[in-house]
Amino acid sequence: MLSRMKLYIFLTVSAFVIASIGAVAAPIVNEYLAEVVNTGDTGDFVVVTVHFERQVTDAEKAMIPWDQDKKVRRADFVNLYKSVAEASQADLVAYLEEMQIEGKVGFIHPHWITNTIVAEAYPSVIEALMGRTDIDALGVSEDAEGSLICGEPTSGKATAWGVTKVDADDVWETPYNYTGEDVVIAVADTGCRYTHHDMRDHLWVNEDEIPDNSIDDDGNGYIDDTLGWDFEMGQDDNDPSDGNGHGTHTSGTNVSDGTAGNACGMAPDASLMVIRVPNQIVSGAEDKYWEAFEYITDNGADVLSMSMGFLPSWTTDAEAWGWRDASINMVDGGVVCSIAAGNEGGGSVPYNLRYPGCVPEIISIGATNSNDNIASFSSRGPVEWDVAVPYNDYPYPPGLIKPDVCTPGVDVFSTVRTSDTSYQGGWSGTSMATPHVGGMLALMVEARPDLTPVELKQLLEDNALELGPAGKDNSYGSGRIQALETIQALSANPHPDHFSILTPVDGGSGYTDGTTFTWESTTDPGKKSIASYTLRVSEQPNFRIYEDHSGISGTSTEITFDDPGTYYWKVKAYDDDDGYTWCDERRFEVIIEQGTGEEGPDEGNIPFVFHLAQNRPNPVTGATTFAFAIPETANVTLDLYDIKGRKIDTLVNDTMNAGEYEVDYAAAIPMGVYLYRLSAGENTATKKMVVTK
């Protein structure tokens, strides 16, 4: 008979207590803010950035699996960011609204992507904020003048040499045929002449919005936003036409398809989301960029290409934190970001790169010429991040190596706004380099939509042509991008050319509690062979809570189900280097029914399989029992989390032999939804528990 062990754990959690050590630190403020406060109220509003201490934690993010449907995952992330921001900002928003009634506050702009509020306020109101314990930084920028654009027309040749230099045109052809189709690139710039013949037939379209009916049909806060939005100061409308010319040029390098005569886009079939942002440094400009980042993330862009940036001398600590948070949260939400490094050359290390290109998680872009030499204007690293915890992770020296990659940015030829068929060459800057990477990323996303932004960034760097000193350096980064080599590396991962599910059939029913899963899979010659499979099973179509069965060497396995119901499953293929891909993104729904009740085979001959059962009883009103099985000796952990991903306790943390186990848990914890996760070696499973009175 099977060996059974029973562990008894009696824990009481009646409240969540946060113990503070020492006094709560006052918010960090910049020197100019202190000067503003000392002047007193003069009848003029001051734009202040308020950065909240509460940010979405890694544990909260970890509760959202990367490998679920991309749209579902994006929605889960956005909802998480919004809920955290709304809860932490509520008290301060209420106070500012009171002051607004008194005429001491102008606009109030909360931001969920960075948990920041930007507001116009009298100095007396700002002074009151300095005593709050829920914010960690306040910033008021001094008046400054300058362009946020990182490139402009110069004299020079007029050819789209950059696309062929990085071999993007080779990727468009057989056997790859990647052109960016079904990938959305958001270009945040000065707008775009979106009627240009090279772009007008593959613009992103907000299908949930009815054009020109003056109604916010999709409820996203923007009326008639059918192809993007205009966030320029004083605009705030649904027509992101190019007010400068810079944005049409960078958009063309991303997605121009040559309809008007010249193919100058890296991803000629990608969909262009047009985002217009401020191009001059003015008070409150960051506010508009963060709002644009929220729009881009909330509306499903896969790639952000942005040839704009803020000099460190224009940026307070509160704004620096805002840029870091906004960038991290975009990346975690599934947006891979190509951002210009800037045109400051080798000037004032470690402050040459602009925000947000200096953010570690961002792919920052340097510029090269046709001879693969770094452009004299291209901003050099390293950069410094030494503000305060947690963003003191790259003190200088040595700082963080930046840029990350480089690409053509001298004398670039692309579309311009003068007419629907116009082109112009001779544009130079890291602005011109950045969309080469934006389009490259679209090709990569089309080839491997399962990869995360972090994985895409690493692959881009790993396959770049090394230039300059050996290794990553502060001029060229990891080197000049190579489209063909990168796509070849992506294609080398195990991706079955022929894959089909055999049993259970999609939508089938009548399966017993012991069900055999089988599939067929073959890989064409020249690609990495498949070493093993992982079968993922869930009771939810979005696979948010799931059970993995790993290390399957063949194309079948048997799973035992405790309960009748509807289940979903999919398969992941691994190669010998632990590279992987999901064989099929579809969900296969089956109805699992109770067994026939006939006597089964001798249990002594049945090997253990990894399994985490639903706790019983559930919902929980007092005590409950967790049951699980492990197939081999392994270090086992069973952790309990609240719905926000905060660990409540560890119920098991021990090396255990193969067998079935039960854990009794007597708890007095608040009502709500909880998650418990079992890990044993490479196997993991998560389930949901509801606590009621």
N, C-alpha and C positions, 0 to 999 in steps of 0.2 A: 504494500500500500504506500501511497505518497506520504512522505514525512511532513508533518505540520509543526510549525512553531508559532507561539502566540506571545507577542510583546505587549506589555501593559504600561501605558503612559497616561497619567492623570495630571492634566495641566489646567490651570484656571487663568484666563486672560480676561479680566473685567474691564480694562481700560488701556488705552495706549498712552504711555507716559513718556514725555520727552524731558530728559534731565539736562539742564543747562549748566555749563561750567563757566563761571565768571559772568561778567556783565555782557549784555547783548551789544554788539558793536554798532556804532552809528554808521549811517550810509557814507560811502566814499563820495566826496564832492570835489569838483575841480576848483582851482583858484579863482577863476573868473566868476563862477557862481557865487562864491563868498563875497566878491566885490559887488555883484548885482544886489545881493540881499542887503548889504550895508547901505546902499543908496536909498532904500525905502521905496514906498509906492510913489510913482511919479505920474500915474495915469496911463502908462504904456505897458502893454503885455510883453512878457518874456517867454520864449519857447523853451520848455524844460523837458528833458528826457528822464523818466523814472523807471529804473530797472529793478524788478522784483527778485528777492532772494529765492523764492520757490520756483524751481524749474522742473520739467519732466525728468524723471530719473531713468538711469539705464535699466533698472529692474522693471519699471513701468513699460519701457519700450520693448523689453525682452519678452513681454507677455503677448506681443503681436508677432506671429511667425512671418519670416521673410518669404517663405515658399507658398503662401496662399495666393489666391487670385490678386493681381496687382491693384485692381480698382477697390476691392474689399479692404486690402491692407492699407491703401492710401486713406480711405475713409476712416478706418479705425485710428490711424495716426492723427488725422486732422481732428477727429472728435476728442481724442486724448488731450492734444494741445489746447483745444478750446475749453475743455472742462477744467483743466488745471488753471488756465489764465482767468477764466470767469470767476472761479472760486477765490483765487488769491487777490484779484483786483477789485472785488465787489465793494469792500469797505472804502477803499480810496476813491473809487468812481463816485460813490454816494457823497463823499465829502466834497469832491470837486464839483459835482452837480449843485450842491448847496451854495458853494462859492460862486458858481456860474449865475445863480439866481441873484446873488448880491452884486453881480457885475465885476467880480474880481478874477474870473476865469473866462477865457474865450473858448476855443475849440478843445475838445477832449477826444483823443484818438487812441483807444486801447488796441494792442497788438497781441494776438495769441501766438504767433510764430516765434516770438522772442520774450513773451511775458513782460511787456514794456508798455508804458503809457507815455505818449507825447502830448503835451498840453500847452496852451497859452495861459499864463497866470501872472498875477502881480507878485512882486518880490516877497511880500508878507505871507502869501500862500506858500511860496517855495520854502521860506524859512520854517513854516510849520511842518513841512514834509521832512525836514532834516532831523526831526525827533522821532520819526517812525521806526519801528523795528522790523517791519515786513519788507522793507526795500533795502537793497545793498549798495545802490549807487544813484546819484543825481548828477545831471550834467546840463550846463548851459554853454553853448558854443559862442565864442567871440565872432563878431562880424568878420567875414572873409570874402575874398573875391577869387574866382577861378573856375576853370572848366572841369566838369566831371568826365569829359570825353578823353579817351586814350588813343586818339589817332586823327589824322586830318589829311587833306590833299597836299601833295608835294609834286615836284616835277619828276618825271620818270617814264619808263616804258609802260605800255598798256596791253598787258597780256595776263590771262588767268593762269599764270604759271604755277601758282601755289597748289592747285588741285592735282596737277600732274606730278608735281615735285614729290608729293607724299603718296602717289600712286592710288589715289581714290578712284580714278577712272577704271583701274584694273579690278576693283572690287565690284563695280557695277556689272561686269561681264561674267559669263559662264566660267567656272562652275558656281560662283558665289551669288551673283545677281542681287546684291544688297544695294538698295538706293535710298533707304530710310523710310520705306513705305510703312504706314500705320504707326509711325513714331511722331510724337509732337515735340517740336522745338519751340520754346518760348524765347523770343529775342527781346530783351529789355534794353531799350535804347531810346533814340529820339523819335521813335515811331517808324512807319514804313509807308512808302507808296505802294500799297497792297494791290493796286490795280495794274501794276507792272505785269507784262505778259509772262515773264519768267516765274511769277509767283501766284498769280490770281486764281489758278485752278487747283492749287493745293494749300489753301489756307485752312487753319483750324477753324472749325465751326462749332459753336455752342448749340448742340442739337436740342437742348432743353429750353432754349430761349426763342420765342416767336419774334421775328424782326419787326421793329418800328411800331410796336403796339403800345409803347410807353408803360409797359408792365414788367416787373421783375418776375418773369414766369417761373424760373428755377429757384427763386428765393435765395440767391447767393449774395444779395445786397447791391447788385449792379443791374440797371435797367437797360434792356436791349443790347447786352454785351455779346454780340453774335460772333465776333472774331478777336476779341481782346478788350483792352481798356486803356484810356489816356489818363495817366496819373501825374501828368505835368502840373506844376504849381498853377493854380487858378483855372485849370481845365476841368478835370474830373468828369469826363464824358465817354461816350462809346465810340468815338472816332479817333483812333490812334494814328492819324496821318502824320507823316514825317514833317516836323517843323524845322529841320536843320539840314538833312541830307545824309548825315552819318548813319542813321538807322537803316535806311534803304540799302546802303553799301554793305553793311555787316549782314543784313538779312539775305542779300544775294549770295554772299559767300557761304552762308549756311545752306540755302535751299534753291537757288536759281537753277532752272532746268534747261535754259538755252532756247526757249521758245522764240525769243526776239532775235536770236542769232548767235549768242555767245554763252556756252555752258560754263558758268563760273561758280556753281554751288557744289559743296561736298556731298550733300544728301538731296539729290534733285527731286525725290518723291516724298520727302518728309513734310509733315503739316506744320505750317508756320502760325504760331500764336503771337499776335502783335501786341507788345506792351510798350507804351510810351512812358518814360520817366524823366525827371528833371535833368537838364544837362549843365546847369550852373549851380555852384554852391550858394545856397540861400538858407536862411533859418527854417528848419523843418523839412529839409530835403530828405534826410534819413527816414523820416516818418513816411514819406511817399514810397520810398524804396521798400520798406518793410511791408507796407500794405500791398505793393506789387508782388512781393514774395509770397504773401498769403494767398493772393489770387492765383498765382502760378501753381502753387502746391495744391490748393483746394480744387482747381479745375483740371487737374490731370496731366500736366506737362511731364514729359519724360526727361527732357534736357533743358537746362537754362544756359543760354549764351549771352553774356553781358560784357560789353566793351566799355564799361564805365567804372569809376572808382573814386573813393574819398581819401585824400591825403591824411596821414596820421596827425599832422598839425591842425587839421580841421576837426578832430575827433576827441571827445571827452572819454573818460573811463566808462561811463554809463553807456555811451554810444558804441564803444569798442566791444563791451559785453553784449550789447544788442546785436551787433554784426555777427559775433561768434555764435550766439544762441540761434539766431535766425538761419545762419548757414548750416549749422549742425542739424537743426530740425528739418530743413529742406532735404538734406541728404538722407536723414533717417526716414523721411517720408517718401523716399524713392526718386527724388529729382537729382540727377547728376549734373554738376555745375562747372561750366567753363567760364572763367573770369579773367579779365585782363590784369596783368601784373602792374601796368603803369608805364609811363614814359619818362621816369626820373633818372634813368641811367644808373651810374654807380655812386650817385651823390652822397646821401647821408645814411649810411648803414647804422642801425638796423631799421631805418624808417623810410626806405625807398619804395616798398610795395604799398599799393593802395588797398583800402578796405573795399570789398571783402576778399580780394585776391590773396591777402596775407593770412587768411584763416586756414589752419592746417587741413581741414576736411575738404576744402575747395581745390579744384584743379586750376592753378594759376598759370598763366600763359606768357611766355617770353616771345620775342620776335627775332626771326632770322632773315637773311637775304638769300638770293638765288644761289650763292656759293656756300650756304650753310654756315655763314659767319653770324655771330650775334650782332644785332643792330646796336649802334652806339646809344640810342635812346632807351633801349629795353631795360626796365628796372631790375637791378640785381639785389639778391639777398645777402646775408640771412635776415630774417625778421625776428622781432622779440615779442614774446607774450609773457609779461611779468607784472600783470596788473594786481591781482589778488586771487586767492583760492576761489574757483578751481582753475582759473585761467592764468596761472603763473607757471605753466608747464614747459615753457621754452625761454628761460632767461638768457640774456645776452651778456657776455659770450657763453657758448657758441651760437645760441639762437637756433632757429629752424631754417633748414635749407629751402629756399624758394628762388625762382619759380619751380614748378613741377615738370613741365615740358616746354618746348619751344616749337615754333612752326612759322611758315612764311608770313611776314608782316611788313615787307618793304616793297613799294611800287606794286601794289595789289590792284587788280582789275575786277570790277564788279558792277552791279546795277546802281543807278542813281535816280534821284527823284524828279529830274527835269522833264521826263515824259515816260509814257508806258513802255517805251522800247529803248531807253537810253542806258548807256554804259559809260564808265570812266575808269581810267587807270591812274597810276601815280599816287595812290593813297598809301600812307605809311603809318605804322603805330602798332602797339600791342592790341589795339582795337581791331586791326585787320587780321592779326594772327589768331585772335580768340575764336572767331566763327569757323576757322578751319578745324579747330578741335570740337566746337559745338556740332558741326556736321559729322565729323568722325565718330563722335559718341552716338549719334543717331544710327549710323551704320552698325555700330557694335550692339546697340539695343535691339535693332531688328534681328541681328544674327543670334543674340542670346538674351531674350527678354527676361530670363530667370535670374540674371546676375544683378547684384546689388551695386549701388553707386561706388561703394568702397572697392568692390572687386573690379569694376570697370576702370577706376582710377589706377589700380595696381597693374592691370593688364596693359593699359595705355603706356605706363612708364616702363614696364618690363620689356616691351617690344619697340621702344623708341631707339633711334639711331644715336649712339653715344657720340657726343661732340665735346671738345674741351678736355679738362682733366678726367682721369679715370673715376668712374662712379658718379653719383649725383652731385652736381655743383651749383653754385649760386649765380651762374650766368645762363647756362643751358638747361638746368634742372637735370632730368634723366635723359635728355636728348631731344632730337627732332622727331615728331610723330611719323610713323610709317603705317599707312592704312592696310596695305596688303599683308605685311607681316603680322599685324595685330589680328586681322580677320582669320588668317591661317592658324594662328595660335588658338583663337576661339573655336575654330572648327575642329581642332585636334582633340578637344574634350569629347568624352563619349556621348554621342547623340545618335541613337538607333535610327537607321534610315527606314526600317520597316518595323512597326510596332503595333500590336493589336491585343486587346483584352479578349480572353476566351471565356473564362468563368470567374465570378458570376456575371451574367449578362446585364447590360444597362437596363435598369428598371425592373429586373427580374424579381421573383418572389418565390417563397416556398423552401428556402434554404434552411437547413437545420443548424443547431448551435455549433456544430463542427463543420466548417465550410472550407473547401479547398479553393484557393485562388490560383489561376494559371494565366500566363500570357506568352506571347511570341515576340521575339526580338532578334533582329539581325543587323549587323553593321557592315557597310561597304568597305572594301579593301582600302588601305591607306589611312584609316581612322583608328584611333585607339580602341582596343577591344574592351569589352565590359567585364569587369572582375566580379562584381556583386551587385545585388539589388537591395533596396529598402522598400518595404510595403507600408504605406501610411493609411490608417483607418480612423474614421471620425464619425461622430453622430451629427456633425454640423457640416453643411455644404461649403462653408468657408474655411474649414479645417483649423479653426482657432484653437480648439481643444482636440487633441489627437493622440494616437498611440502608434509608435513606430516599431516595426519588426525588421531588424537590420541583419546584415551579413548573409543574405540569402544567395547561395551560389548558383542555384538553378533558376528555372522560370516558373516555379510553383511553390506554394507553402500552404499549410493548414492553420486556420485560426479558430479558436473556440470563443463563442460569444455567451455572456451570462444572461443577457436580456433580449427579448424580442424588440424589434423596432427597425427604423430606417438607418442605414449606414452608407458611408461614402468611402471610396478608396482610390489611391493612385500609387504609382511606382516610380522610384528614383534609381537611376543607373550610375554606378561608380566605375572608374578605371583604377589601375594599380597605383596611381599617384594621388588618389583621393579626390581627383576632379570628378564632378558629377553634373548631371542634368536631369530634370524631370522628363520622363519619357512622354508624358501626355498631360496637358493641363486640364483636360476634362475631368469631371467628377462622375464616378460610376455609382449609381444608386441601386441598392438591393434591399429587399425586405428579409430580415433574418427572423425565422420563426423558431419556436421551441422545438426541441428534439422529440422523437416519437415515444420516448420513455422506455425503449427497449434497452436491455442490459448491454452495456458497451464492453469493449475489450478490457483485459486485465490492466488496471491502472499502473501496475508495477512495470509494465513494458512501455508506457507512454513517456517520452522525454518531456521535461519541463519546457514551457515556452514563456517568453516575457509577456507579462500581462498585468495591467492595473485595473481592478474592478471599481465599479461605482460604490462609494461608501454607503453603508446601510446602518440605520435608516437615513433617508434623504428626502425631504428636508430634515434638518437636525433640530431637535428641541432640547436635548440634553447630551447624552453620550452617543457616539457613533463608532463604527468599525471600518477600518481601511484594510483591504485584502489585496495581495499582489503575489506574483510568482516571478522567479528569475531562473534562467536556463543554466547558469554556470556561476561559479564563485566570482564575486565582484564587489567593489565598493558601492554600497547602496545608500542613497539619500532619499528621504521623503520629506518634502518641505511644504509648508502651508503659507499661502499668500492672500492678502486682501485683493479686491478687484482692481486696485491701482498698482498692483505689482509689488507692494511692500511685504517683505517676508515677516510673517507673524511668528513662526517657530519652525524648528527642525525636529521632526518626529523620529526620524531614523538617520543615523550617520555611522555606518559600520560595515566591515567586510563580512559578507554573508555567503553561505554555500547555496547551491542550487536547491530550490524548494519553494513551497508555498508558505506565505506568512500572513498574519493578521495583526493589526495594531488597534487596540482599543483606545479611544480618545474621549475623555470627559471634559467638556469645555463650557465656560461661561463667557462667551464672546458676543459682541454686539450683533444684532440682526443684520443680515446682508448676504452678499454673494462672495464666496471665497474660491480659490483655486488650490489644488494640491498637485504637486509634480513629483513623480518617481524617476530616479536616474539609477541605472545599473550598468556600468561599463559604457558602451556606446548606445544603449537603449534608453529612451526617455518616453514618458507618457504623462499627460496632464488631464485632469478632470475637474468638474465644477461641483461645488457643494453650496447648499443654501441653508442658512441658519435662521430659524424663526423662534418666537417665544413659545 
